[in-house]
Amino acid sequence: MKCKLISVPVEQGQPVPGCALGPEVLKDAGLVAALRDLGHEVVDLGAVPTPQPRAVPAHANRLKFLPEVSAWVEATAGMAYEASADGFPIFLGGDHSISAGSVSGLARRAAEEGRPLFVLWMDAHSDFHTLDSTTSGNLHGVPLAYLCGLPGFEGYFPPLAAPLSPQHVCILGLRSVDAAEREALAETAMRVHDMSAIDRKGIAALLDSFLNEVRAANGLLHVSFDVDFLDPPLAPGVGTPVQGGATFREAHLAMELLYESRLVTSLDVVELNPVLDERGRTAGLAVELVGSLLGKTITGKRRAA
C-alpha cells in the first residue's frame, strides 16, 4: 500500500499549546519505519502550507481563531482531495479541527467516485457543536457538526462539496458531551457508542456492526483517531483528557478489526500534544496503533494489505 503522510500542524482549535508539534513527533517516534517494516510504501508529502487567515464576518459567539482555523480547513481539504486520488492518506495533527478539512476533501473525492464515505470517529468527545452552540469557542469541538451539514457554518467555514450523511458516521469511545451536543446527537441518525456501550457489548461487536454497513454499501471508510480515545494513564499527551477511555487491548483490537475488514481508505491521527507527554509514551502508543491498523499484530506481522 502507498501511504501518504500529510502533516497539519495546527493547534489554534484548542487552548493548550503543543499540538502543532504532533506530526514531527509521530515521525520521530518511528511511524515511517513502522509502516515500511510492514511492507508499505511511504511518501511524506510534508506539511500543509500555513495559509493566510480567511476573510470571514464577525460572529456573535466568542469563537477563537476563527479566520485561522477556517483557512486551515480550506487548505487541508484541498490537499486531502488531491492526495486521495491514489494511495492511503494519513493526516497527522494537530488538533481535531484538521478533520473538518481532511474529511471534507475525502468526501468530495468519494462523491466524484460515486461511493459513500463512512467515518469512524474514535474520540472521547463528539465534536458536534455548531459555531452557535459552543460555549468554549474552541473550534476543535465543531468539525463533525460542520461535516454533517448542520446549520450556522455558512460564510464562516468553506462550503462543503459533499456533506456527510449522519447515518454513515459512527462515534466510538464517547464519554464527554455538552448539553447542546447531547440534544443534537439525540436528533441525528448518527451511530454513537459511549464507553458504557463498549463495556456492555464489547468493542468487537459494535465495530463489526458498523463495518458490515460499510461493506454492504461498498463504502469508503475514513478513521479519525483522536488520541484522547485512550484512557489518560495510557496516553497522557493530550490537552483534553477524560478518564475511563479505551484500554490498551481494546484500542489494539479495534485497529486489528479495522485492518482485517480491508475497508479503511484513509486515517487521521490527532490531538497528540508532545509537551504534555511522558517520555514519549503517547506518541509511541499512537505509532503502535497505526501499525495495528495497517497490518501488525501484537505478537507478529500479518501480510500487508
WORA-V958870 format. One line per field, one symbol per residue. ss: DSSP state (@ for helix, = for strand, . for the rest). psi: psi as a letter, one per 30 degrees, with the letter a starting at -180 (. if undefined). burial: I if it has 9 or more other C-alpha atoms within 8 Angstrom, else O. A space follows every 10 residues. Layout:
ss = ???
psi = ???
burial = ???
//
This chain:
ss = .=======.. ........@@ @@@@@@@@.. @@@@@@@... =======... .......... .....@@@@@ @@@@@@@@@@ @@@....=== ===....@@@ @@@@@@@@@@ @@@...==== ==..=..... ........@@ @.@@@@@... ...=..=... .....@@@== ====.=..@@ @@@@@@.... ====@@@@@@ @.@@@@@@@@ @@@@@@...= ======@@@= .......... .....=.@@@ @@@@@@@@@@ @..======= .......... @@@@@@@@@@ @@@..=.... =....
psi = kjkjkjkiik gfflfjkfff feeeeeefgg eeeeeefggk kkjjfakkkj lkkkjllkkf likkheeeee eeeeeeeeee eefgelajkj kjlllffffe eeeeeeeeee effgkkklkj jjkflfhgkl fffkffgkgf gfeeeeeggl lffkfelkkk ejlkkefgkk kkgkgjklee eeeeefflgk kjjlfeeeee fkfeeeeeee eeeeefghlk kkkjjkfgel kefeifhlfi kklgakleee eeeeeeeeef fgfkflkkjl gkjfefljhg eeeeeeeeee eefgfklefa klkk.
burial = IIIIIIIIII IIIIOOOIII IIIOIIIOII IOOIIIOIOI IIOOOOOIOO OOIOOOOOOO OOIIOIIIII IIIIIIIIII IOIIOOIIII IIIIIIIIII IIIIIIIIII IOOOIIIIII IIIIIIIIII IOOIOOIIII IIIIIIIIII OOIOOIIIOO OOIIOIOIII IIIIIOIOOO IIOIIOOOOI IOIIIOIIOO OIIIOIIIOI IOOIIOOOII IIIIIIIIII IIOIIIIIIO IIOOIIIOOI IIIIIIIIIO OOIIIIIIII IIIIOIIOOI IIIIIIIOII IIIIIIIOOO IOOIO
//
